[in-house]
Amino acid sequence: MDLGIIGQAAGLFAVTNIDDILVLALFFAQGAGHPGSTRRIVLGQYLGFTAILAVAVAAAFGATFLPESAVPYLGLLPLLLGLKAAWQAWKDHRHGGAQPAEAQAEEGGPGPLGVAAVTFANGGDNIGVYVPVLATAGTGGIAVYAVVFLVLVAVWCLAGRYFATRPVIAKALARWGHVLLPLVLITIGLLILVEGGAFGL
């Protein structure tokens, strides 16, 4: 296996997904204390990134499932999830910061589909970067890129969880995570919409 391609794939993944570590840390902080939340977050991250990879590979082979003009509108996903999280944080604050036990048990931290939606929307613009690289890599090269990317998704999840469980960071996220998560999601959503020129912005 060509170490050069592995290095290029690792570099490309790191450069295009560096902001995901912050989002993952916030998700892991939100899921702290909820049994099974780590599994759901990792599953969601894999679902979202696999969808990005599938669209990029298909486009590299000439199939376009996602028109370029549609990419900016992916910003609506994190924007809506961020507004929902902000609404939930406001409701919790009104009730003294504590949710009823049944609500906590029902929510159990971030769900896989919510994480997948944020991952896909946040990485939607990466598709445009991946397509020309994959198109010139050949079938064998695409396989290497796919394997390296999927391995690094696990590394990113470990990094996000690591940061979320460091005592100083965990304390800060426990205190401010309910504010930071909606703020980050709303910001990501607005940036995707504005930079892509959605709705004539």
RADA-V452380 format. One record per residue. RES is the residue in one letter. OMEGA is omega as a letter, one per 20 degrees, with the letter a starting at -180 (NA if undefined). Layout:
res=RES omega=OMEGA
res=RES omega=OMEGA
This chain:
res=M omega=a
res=D omega=r
res=L omega=r
res=G omega=r
res=I omega=r
res=I omega=r
res=G omega=r
res=Q omega=a
res=A omega=r
res=A omega=r
res=G omega=a
res=L omega=r
res=F omega=a
res=A omega=a
res=V omega=a
res=T omega=a
res=N omega=a
res=I omega=a
res=D omega=a
res=D omega=a
res=I omega=r
res=L omega=a
res=V omega=r
res=L omega=r
res=A omega=r
res=L omega=r
res=F omega=a
res=F omega=r
res=A omega=r
res=Q omega=a
res=G omega=a
res=A omega=r
res=G omega=r
res=H omega=a
res=P omega=r
res=G omega=a
res=S omega=r
res=T omega=r
res=R omega=a
res=R omega=r
res=I omega=r
res=V omega=r
res=L omega=r
res=G omega=r
res=Q omega=r
res=Y omega=r
res=L omega=a
res=G omega=a
res=F omega=r
res=T omega=r
res=A omega=r
res=I omega=a
res=L omega=a
res=A omega=r
res=V omega=a
res=A omega=r
res=V omega=r
res=A omega=r
res=A omega=r
res=A omega=r
res=F omega=r
res=G omega=r
res=A omega=a
res=T omega=r
res=F omega=a
res=L omega=r
res=P omega=a
res=E omega=a
res=S omega=a
res=A omega=a
res=V omega=a
res=P omega=a
res=Y omega=r
res=L omega=r
res=G omega=r
res=L omega=a
res=L omega=r
res=P omega=r
res=L omega=a
res=L omega=r
res=L omega=r
res=G omega=r
res=L omega=r
res=K omega=r
res=A omega=r
res=A omega=r
res=W omega=r
res=Q omega=r
res=A omega=r
res=W omega=r
res=K omega=r
res=D omega=r
res=H omega=r
res=R omega=r
res=H omega=r
res=G omega=r
res=G omega=a
res=A omega=r
res=Q omega=r
res=P omega=a
res=A omega=a
res=E omega=r
res=A omega=r
res=Q omega=a
res=A omega=a
res=E omega=a
res=E omega=r
res=G omega=a
res=G omega=a
res=P omega=r
res=G omega=a
res=P omega=a
res=L omega=r
res=G omega=r
res=V omega=r
res=A omega=a
res=A omega=r
res=V omega=a
res=T omega=a
res=F omega=a
res=A omega=a
res=N omega=a
res=G omega=a
res=G omega=r
res=D omega=r
res=N omega=a
res=I omega=r
res=G omega=r
res=V omega=a
res=Y omega=a
res=V omega=a
res=P omega=r
res=V omega=a
res=L omega=a
res=A omega=a
res=T omega=a
res=A omega=a
res=G omega=a
res=T omega=r
res=G omega=r
res=G omega=r
res=I omega=r
res=A omega=r
res=V omega=r
res=Y omega=a
res=A omega=a
res=V omega=a
res=V omega=r
res=F omega=a
res=L omega=r
res=V omega=a
res=L omega=r
res=V omega=r
res=A omega=r
res=V omega=r
res=W omega=r
res=C omega=r
res=L omega=r
res=A omega=r
res=G omega=r
res=R omega=r
res=Y omega=a
res=F omega=a
res=A omega=a
res=T omega=r
res=R omega=a
res=P omega=a
res=V omega=a
res=I omega=a
res=A omega=r
res=K omega=r
res=A omega=r
res=L omega=r
res=A omega=a
res=R omega=a
res=W omega=a
res=G omega=a
res=H omega=r
res=V omega=a
res=L omega=a
res=L omega=r
res=P omega=a
res=L omega=r
res=V omega=a
res=L omega=r
res=I omega=r
res=T omega=r
res=I omega=a
res=G omega=a
res=L omega=r
res=L omega=r
res=I omega=a
res=L omega=a
res=V omega=a
res=E omega=r
res=G omega=r
res=G omega=r
res=A omega=r
res=F omega=r
res=G omega=a
res=L omega=NA
